[in-house]
Amino acid sequence: RGDGLPCGSLAALITPMDPDGGIDEASLRSLLQWHIESRTDGLVVLGTTGESSMLSRDERKRVMRITQEETAGKIPVIYGTGTIKPEQVIEQNAEAAEFGADGVLVVTPY
């Protein structure tokens, strides 16, 4: 395509949670590996399917760190960074870039 965006099927990932409401790291790693092995064309992480609005900043960063560790250039990753506050979108875009985002998914702030 030439525009830098991944082509094909991009899967919107859930964020696996443990019974206490924390991030289930082992399940997240397994899910990421499954998509790599299944040759999914790209991933959308921390979108609305991924419970992004319910996660703290530290939890979001943890999900991005785990995703970066598991995917490391093997599959394109787009991080959801949308929120209603423009300042927070800018901050989350910068964090996504730090964790190797190939793109960001932004809901227009209002």
N, C-alpha and C positions, 0 to 999 in steps of 0.2 A: 504493500500500500504506500509506503514511503512517508507516512505521517508519524511513524514511531509508535502507533498504537498496535497492540497485539490483535491478530485476526483469529477468527474461529470461535470456538466455544469457551467462554469464560465462566467458570463456576463461582457462584456466590456462596461463600463458605459460612457455615454457622460457627459460633465460638463454643466449643464443648465446655460444659460446666460440670463441676462435681456436685454431690448432693448438698453441700454447704453453700453453694452459689459462687465458688471460686473457679478460676480457669482450670480445666482439666488438661494439664500440659501434655501428658502422655497421649491422650486422645487427639489433641490438636496436632501433635507431631505425626501421629499415625494417619490422620486425615490428609495432611499435606503430602506425606509420602505416597499415599494411595493415588492422589491426583497426579503426582509426578510419574509414578509407574504406569498409570492409565493413559498417560500422554494427553492430559487435559491441556488445552491451548493457553490457558491463563487463569488466574485466580483473582477474585474480588474479596478482600478481607476487610472486616470491620465496617461493612455496609449495614443496612438496616436488618438484613438476615443474620448478621453477626453480633447482634445485641449491642452495637456500638454506643447507643445512647445510655445504656445502663452501666457501662464500664467506667471506672475511674481513669484518670490520666495515666497512672502507674500501670493499671491493668492493660490499657491500650498499648502502651509501650512494651509491655511484656509480650503481648500477642504479636506485635511487629518484630520484636527480637527473635522470638521462636520461629516466626515465619521466615525471617531472613536467614537464620541458621539452617533451616531445613531446605529452603528453596535455592539459595545461593547461586543465582544465575541459571538454574535449571528450568525455570518456568517464569513467565512474566507475572508480576504481582501489582495489582491496583489496590490501594488502601482507601477506604471510605473516610473522609475528613469533614463531612458536612455537619454543620450545626447552625443554630440561628444567630450566633454571634460572630460577626466578621473577624474580630481579633482572634477568636479561638480557631477559626478556619485557617487563618494565616499561620498560627502557631502549629496546628496539627499538620498542615502541608509541609512545614519545615521538618517536623519530626518524621513524617513519612519519607521525606528525601533522605534523612539521616539513616533510615532503615532500608534504603535501596529501592524505594518505590519506582516502578516503571510508569506509574500514573496515579492520579488521585480521582476519587469520585466525590464531587462536591454538590450538595444541595444548596441552591442559592440562599444565602443568609437573608434574614428579614428583620 
